[in-house]
Amino acid sequence: MKEEAVDLGIWDKLTRVVMLLLVVASAVGIGYLCVPLIQQNARMRQRNLELEAHIQREEDAARQLKASLDALRSDPKAVERLAREKLGYAKPGEVVIRFQEPTASAPAAP
């Protein structure tokens, strides 16, 4: 026996169009729900990069401080230099001259 195809006419075409529209609407709905998450992800990635750069700067500063501390612990000349620069100390017989920046409110001498 031969089976004959049943022609549903317009109903078959309408069913296909409705199914296509449902798939498109589902895709748009999922996309609409995902956009805020994608934007949040981009903001978090940017913040992560900023924090990594900050961590790198702090690690560099820590290395410099550690090097300074190691120099002060082991090098007497470093201690002497620090005492002279920061505390204004001098050896006996030396004169310490301190220079100050002129203040902006003081009028210039004629």
C-alpha positions in Angstrom: 0.0 0.0 0.0 1.0 3.5 -0.8 0.9 6.2 1.8 -0.2 9.5 0.7 1.1 12.7 2.2 -1.6 14.8 3.8 -1.5 18.4 2.7 -2.4 20.6 5.7 -2.1 23.8 3.6 -1.7 27.0 5.5 -1.7 25.3 9.0 1.6 23.5 8.3 3.2 26.8 7.3 1.7 28.7 10.3 3.0 26.0 12.6 6.5 26.3 11.2 6.4 30.1 11.5 5.1 30.0 15.1 7.9 27.5 16.0 10.5 29.7 14.4 9.1 32.8 16.3 9.2 30.8 19.6 12.8 29.9 19.0 13.7 33.5 18.1 11.8 34.8 21.1 13.6 32.3 23.4 17.0 33.3 22.0 16.2 37.0 22.5 14.9 36.4 26.1 18.0 34.5 27.0 20.2 37.2 25.5 18.3 39.8 27.4 18.9 38.0 30.6 22.6 37.4 29.9 23.5 41.0 29.0 23.7 42.3 32.6 25.8 39.3 33.5 28.2 40.0 30.6 28.4 43.6 31.6 29.1 42.7 35.2 31.7 40.2 34.1 33.4 43.0 32.1 33.4 45.3 35.1 34.8 42.6 37.3 37.6 41.9 34.8 38.5 45.6 34.7 38.5 45.8 38.5 40.6 42.6 38.6 43.2 44.3 36.3 43.2 47.4 38.4 43.8 45.4 41.6 46.6 43.3 40.0 48.3 46.5 39.0 47.9 47.8 42.5 49.3 44.6 44.0 52.3 44.9 41.6 53.0 48.5 42.8 52.8 47.4 46.4 55.1 44.4 45.8 57.6 46.8 44.2 57.4 49.2 47.1 57.8 46.2 49.6 60.9 45.1 47.7 62.4 48.6 47.8 61.7 48.8 51.6 63.2 45.4 52.2 66.3 46.4 50.2 66.6 49.6 52.3 66.1 47.7 55.5 68.8 45.1 54.5 71.2 47.9 53.6 70.6 49.6 57.0 71.2 46.3 58.8 74.4 45.4 57.0 76.0 48.6 55.7 77.2 51.2 58.3 77.6 53.8 55.5 73.9 53.5 54.7 73.1 54.2 58.4 75.4 57.2 58.3 73.9 58.6 55.1 70.4 58.2 56.5 71.3 59.9 59.8 72.8 62.8 57.8 69.9 63.2 55.4 66.9 62.6 57.7 68.1 63.7 61.1 70.6 66.4 60.1 73.5 64.8 62.0 77.1 65.7 61.3 80.5 64.5 62.3 82.4 66.6 64.8 83.8 69.7 63.1 81.3 69.6 60.2 78.7 72.3 59.7 75.2 71.4 58.6 73.5 73.9 56.3 69.8 73.5 55.7 68.0 75.0 52.7 64.3 75.8 52.9 61.9 76.3 50.1 60.6 79.9 50.0 57.0 80.0 51.0 54.4 81.3 48.5 52.9 83.8 50.9 56.2 85.6 51.6 56.8 88.6 49.3 60.0 88.6 47.3 62.8 90.8 48.6 63.4 94.0 46.4 
